[in-house]
Every structure is written in structure tokens, then in C-alpha cells.
């Protein structure tokens, strides 16, 4: 199972992005500032935005799921239960999972942005796809909900999960870290070595590295362990 980007170039108006690298099985982080091209790259890998040049090769990928930043863009059901069913999910199970018991007949668009995001992510991650492309999955979630999402992601080790985000506070463990800078996708490698070549890590990780307490990974558990290290 593999996704290989072979010297692709994407151009949209005055913006351009070049990317080269291979995403293997596991959880990948693609970081970068707002407007750096994370969403554009996600759309390109999903096959919705053909590159201007270069090729994308998918090996062993039978199904792909793209989750966009704004959950209302995905809504097709008139009720929360219908929305779950449209994803092939059992409504009561999903609604209980995301804390929306009793909302079976509620319109998805009547939910708060955070509630809709929880519902959307629960439906997305309940399906067994080979490739998950999650664009800003932490947006609209409070800290507790972000931790819950990280717990769900921890179980996605048998496929390829690529998270595109500028989140700086709550993150899960990652198998590989990538960074978009100045229109170029850089492969920073695997933690903990990748943390030292990551140019824009979360501030707390940056401080720990400067203090000689480099975390083994970037989850809150890893950061706490490093901070308490003597």
C-alpha cells in the first residue's frame, strides 16, 4: 500500500506547489502555514485536481476517502440519522460515539459546527478505506474533542492516513512528518529525528528540543514525558 508523488507540480493562479515523495502505510502529518497549499495537495492526491506535471502512483489503494475542512460541504442527509446512513454507518452507534444521542431527527445543519464536525469525522473514520486524506480535521473541535479524534486516529495503522493541518496544540503520534515551505513539500522523516529538521514545530516541542529534551513523538503523552524527563 503506497502513494508516490513523482515530481508533481500544481499551479493555481499565482500559486504553485511542487511535491515529490512516497507515503507508505501509517499516519502522516503534512504541516504548513495557512495558504501554503495543504488543501490543494490533498485534492491532488485524491485525484480531484490533476497536477500540471508529474505523476501520482497509487499501489494497493482500493478506496480513498477525502475529508474537507468544512463538514457542511459533505452533508447529504436531511437528518443526522440519514447522514450516518449515507456514509454506510449505523446511526445509533455513530451518534452515541460522538455524543449526539437523541439527535436522530435533527438536521445536520442545525447542529453546531463542532457537533457537525464530530459527526462527520465519526462517519468518515468508521469506514475501512485504504487511503484517508483529512484536511484540517481539528478545526471547530475543542480540546477534549481533539483528544478523542487522536484516540480514533491511533487505530488507523493498517492503512495510509494523511493529516493536513496547521494545528499546534493537540496532535496524535505520527509515523512520518512532512512540511510545506515556500511552495515545496519537504519530507522531514520519522520521529524523533524528524523533530530536529522540522522548521515550524509546535512552540512547546521547539522549547523542549532547545532544552535538550526532544520528545519521542508529538502526542501530548510524548510531550509530557519529555517535559518531565530529568
Buried (B, 14 or more C-beta within 10 A) or exposed (E): BBBBBBEBBBBEEEEBBBBBBEBEBBBBBBBBEEEBBBBBBBBBBBEEBEBBEBEBEBEEBEEBBBBBBBBEEBBEBEBBBBBBBBBEBEBEEBBEBBBBEEBBEBBBEEBEEBBBBBBBBBBBBBEEBBBBBBBBBBBBBEEEBBBBBBEBBEEBEEBBBBBBBBBBEBBBBBBBBBBBBEBBBBBBBBBBEBBEEBEBBBEBBBEBBEEEBBBBBBBBBBBEBBEEEE
